[in-house]
Amino acid sequence: MNNDIGAFIICTPELKRGRPRIAGTGLTVHRIAIWYNLGHTPEEIAHQYQHLSLAQVYAALSYYHANRDEIDAEIEADQVEADKIEEEYKNARKTA
């Protein structure tokens, strides 16, 4: 049985802000990239997300490496926004 590697990753504008994700799941390439950048192997990631095949994880990593600058920038922007929200929350609790 041949699998079309291109069919593993899809983008749907109305889901996950249009970010690439593993077909048939809500799991984004960004999430896989984060785990990978934390030092997890593809096998560990597939084990963590047991509904994924190793081929799906490798497809996500292939997509990530082909678009690394863009995805890393989006991950960084998400982190900056999360840090900002956390800081606002902490400040609001101090004044409450």
N, C-alpha and C positions, 0 to 999 in steps of 0.2 A: 504494500500500500504506500503510495507516495503522498506526502503532505506538502501543500503549497505554503512555504515559509511566510509568504506575504499575507496569508490569510490569518496568521496568528495575532497580528496587531491591527487594531482598527481605531478610527477617530470618529466620534459622533458629536457634532457641535453642541447638542443639548445635554450631553452627559459629561460629567467631570471637566467642565469648562473646555470641552473639545480636546482635551489632552489624550494622547495615545494610550490605549489600554489593551490588555489581553482580551481577545475576542471571547465572548460568552461569559465574561466576568466584569466586575467593576474595578479590578485591580489595574492601576496605571503603571506605565513604564517608569514614571517618576518614583513610585513606591519601591519597585524592584531596584532601581538605581540607588536609592537611599540605603537599602539593605546591603547592596553590593559595595557601596562606598564606605560602609561601616565595617567592611572586612569579611562579610559572609560569602561563602562560596555559592555557586548556582545550586549545588546539591542541598546545601543548608536552606536556601530560600525555598526550593521546591518542597522540602520537608516541613518548613514553617507553614507554607500555604499548600496543604495536602491536596487541594482540589486542582492544583496546577501540575502539569507534566514538566519534566526537565526540559523538553523541547520548547514549551511555552516560555519558561524562564530564559533560556538561551535566545529565543526570538526577541524578548523584551530587552535583553542585554545587547543584542546586535543592533536593535533600533536605537538604544541609548548611545552606544559608541558611534553610530553613524550621525547622531544629532547631539553630541555631548555638550557642546558650548551652549546651545539653546536650552537644553534640559537642565544643565547645571545652573544657568542664570535664573530659570524659573524656580528651581528648588531654593536658591539663595533668596530670591524675592519673597517666597513663601515664608522662609525663616525670619526675614526682616519684619514682615507683617505680623508674624506670631509673636516676635519679641516686643514689638510696639504694643500689641494688644495686651500682652502680659504686664508690661510696664504701666499701661493705663489702668489696668485692673488693680495693681499694687498701689498706685497713687490714689485711686478712688477709695480703697479700703483704709488708707492712712487718714483720709479726710472725713471718713464716715463716723 
